[in-house]
Amino acid sequence: MEAALRSRLAAAGQQGLLDHAASLPPAAARALLEEAGQEPWEALRQAVLAGAPAAPPELRPPACLTLRRQQAVGGLRPRLAGLGREWLAQGRVATVMLAGGQGTRLGHPGAKGTFVLGPRPDRTLYAVLAERVARASREVGWPVPLVVLTSPATDDETRTALRDPTRFGLQAQQVEIVVQRTLPVLDGSGVALLEAPGRLLRAPDGHGGALGALEAAGTLARLQAQGVQVLTTFQVDNPLARPLDPVMLGWMRERSLQVLGKAVRRASPQERVGMFARDLAGRLRVVEYTELEGLPAASELAMGSIALHALDLCWLRSLPLGDPAFLPLHPARKRVTALDPATGAARTLEAVKCERFLFDVFPHAGRAEVQEVDRAREFAPVKNASGADSPETARALVEAEVRRWHAERGLPVGEPPALEPLVLDAQ
């Protein structure tokens, strides 16, 4: 068995890892090789050397429930909202908050979900979004399951922040925390890097890793056994996310969709968002903005993904989620600090972290569409310390939405208004 592993590692360009293992005490060497034996080295090295998977050469706009249609067809939104609320009240829906990222780009030392959006010190991203799920649960009379996906870097902080879900209006049994997997980090030639002697340098495997992690943890099976039919996913860095939007759920139900993605119209050709498209076979895809350059159809694509999706759970569980080769790997170049096995000293270099993307399951769906939503009301990403997609822009958008919420109900608005949970409505 060990001979076969050594042969596989050497063939995948990891002779340096074998040489390092030979320099370790026997127990440490065995532990390193056992860890290495679990990784898809061939696929990792291929991803590094080949680069990102190419987008299909010919793309078309996707099938979309546009805002214009939602506003023009009388009674459409209320009817869809009724269907969606019925599903929610019947316990057919669960939601997953993707919270594996850290606040490095924000200058925040910790899990991004612990970032304080304000105006009060307790108004973290976790609080705002958890209270949104709690509010929806109260509206429909059913505790909608909330699964929080963390990474090894954010898990402890997240468990501390969500230790008492009742603080956010949630029931204790309503929240489950699952840790996503990690993958080895490689250098530019596809060679594994070390964090410390006998320990691989690792990074989270991307939001696509959520699917395999939830399947491995038994979460998907438990939710399905409880009667859940639809799983929605959303990012922790969007305080305006509406993962339990009844209109979205109603459209998914009426159209018998396996996949539904929320979208906003791209603000400019330079906006750094993935774009929804159909390939020639009619399959829904999300194409990264970096992959659109030079494609003839790029100018025709207008719907940008806000990373909020609804997935049919029965269909999802029919996919080989446990197969590490099921979803393609996307390489991303990052500056990292790693151990030089030859000198034992730390060094900073440009390395490659490989990730899986959740939207790479979309082409496997036979029935998949897009719903356009109002950018100002549903998309306020908190990604950068300043400028576009920063806390400043997000706070302004959330404040405007809260003011609208108060005004519609004839309620007074404080200065500044509290970031209270947004009502579960059909608007």
Steps between C-alpha positions, in 0.01 A plus 500: 500500500775748596698409188198570280449836675864596454478410135182708457653802677814483291299473178299807605814708543515472881846348539588797722227394739645149513849638564366714782320202653829308498654771720232468769476262794316179400170589669492849345591359159219246516251770601608726212478221243163390637372857460649527154338174396154661528565777248431515122857593406464428132198729469662771712819505296304495175291797618815698583671425171194533275344803665131574545250289304410676175154644452293355215576696181135576422268631770150643503289687757326264744129444553408772749207626704579867446403789723305647209286187477453486877376859498295481180299185563229588747477268798809301405713584802222454759406167345860378501549629853201298615650185352836571661353575842305177485823307445666685787210434737506130407869466591607439140789752505838522673779752447879493511713800593845474340730644767844351441671828411710729715488879500853548369404740220291699748790533741291296744697245706261210507205327342322733258168423668623665821556831319289773663286671239349729764365729617508309830793276604275193486402557137740250347439339164415179686239683708336678208469182293407263783225737606376504141449122517339535843259762369404281206442208736265707715313625192426148372469325837777248433866494615680505165824300540813715476825324417817706537799382297832599655864435422768388747605868522152627591343206683594583861396864471176407330407244763567761767293764320208260447532313829159627611274520192213629715682836516403542135146367540589153375422175675801313637442195277446718193871559432762251385866582434703298247869546422602494137800306379839634397741428216880519487653824375754458218771714348487616138647173374245285682718398798343475846596764757548454873362704788738339751718189514277202427196718432358593159400858430125487438215732401118462490372327186260780395124540524461198273647297783182569694318225314749226577534616861123500558467156343789357703361646824163334435331841495338459159364157593357631830335798333349279232368262767337799672308582182721778365471528121696818427837615626594865455855629535626853566821681588573642845633824349165614354288654779209553258487133399146355491555124500138433600337729246152352440484634143821314412369183664161538332660531155714195567192305608281611210768424241613172664858624487805316624707819515407866536758777527436861603652763275542875461570690182871558459582859599775533239710276274779534755298378800670201657211258526434162347245505219210264440491345153376200303730288292402353163344200672272735696673433834519777757847618596669774696806630316765689694561855378864408430384226262276731296783696344508446126177299483270624221186470715641686799319823413164318486521372857340737748407291803763493773489240778461618861595151626153419631360176366213258556563130436262207487623269775392171342677590176805622690534174690486306173835654402836341597577769759748277680715455190793746518514503119134595457550878506793657312778675689557871444850630580547839666842657546565644847796618702569256785762426760630145485783294641800434280564128566862535391592777746224473760439875465172672418475678166235706323410403147220500246314174539187338358192420703251273326127544557175344390209722404145419603357621171690230313212266588260713294581340161390166646146630551238435236278785621684815608409868476589844635297755696590866465478702823542864593870565561435781749281275713682167490868549426730686742827300500758576767829403338743794494621732775404809299347602169263270314349205691625634832341537846418861412302409187333203671390709799345759269305234310379327816400830657299592190322165511418534870367852440279366221379223730404751770340744257274233348366420847474855629766439764746763628858474377789563740829668411654278383231232478574169665601216270203295607387188318336573167148373475431185303282652230418469132648832396 
